[in-house]
Amino acid sequence: MRLLICLAALVAVSYSEEPKHSPPKVQVYTTEPGEFGKANTLICHVSDFHPPDITIELLHDGTELPNAVQTDLAFRQGWRFHLTKSVAFSPERGQRYSCRVTHGTSRNDYAWEPNM
């Protein structure tokens, strides 16, 4: 009986340990192929990060785009989280569109590459 209790305690401790810090993987893309002046949706998908303390901003020339929509925070096996933020926009020539991700104390900007 004691062995069973010890094994149960060991399993509980191993599952209660918080996963280590994992930086996010970031993808910035659009729903349709990029075309200047044509309505589209800018999407920033952030995945495989831990802890869940994260902020996503969609930017146009460094200014946050209004009316962006964010999914609920979700997780996969191993407590790796994922989140998506999107906003309607019409890309213009010479303008810069990006996704700024702040995870803990780290902040990075990821540019959308229009391939036009």
FENUR-V494533 format. One record per backbone hydrogen bond with DSSP energy under -0.5 kcal/mol. NH is the residue of the N-H (numbers start at 0). CO is the residue of the C=O. Records with the same first field share a line. If there is no record, write none. Layout:
BEGIN
NH=CO / CO
END
This chain:
BEGIN
4=0
5=1
6=2
7=3
8=4
9=5
10=6
11=7
12=8
13=9
14=10
15=11
16=12
21=49
24=46
26=44
28=42
30=40
36=90
37=34
39=88
41=86
42=28
43=84
44=26
45=43 / 82
46=24
47=80
48=80
49=21
53=51
54=101
56=99
58=56 / 97
59=62
60=95
62=59
64=57
67=64
68=85
70=83
73=81
75=79
78=75
79=75
80=48 / 78
81=73
82=45
84=43
85=68
86=41
88=39
90=37
94=91
97=58
98=109
99=56
100=98 / 107
101=54 / 99
102=100 / 105
103=52 / 101
105=102
107=100
109=98
111=96
112=110
113=111
END
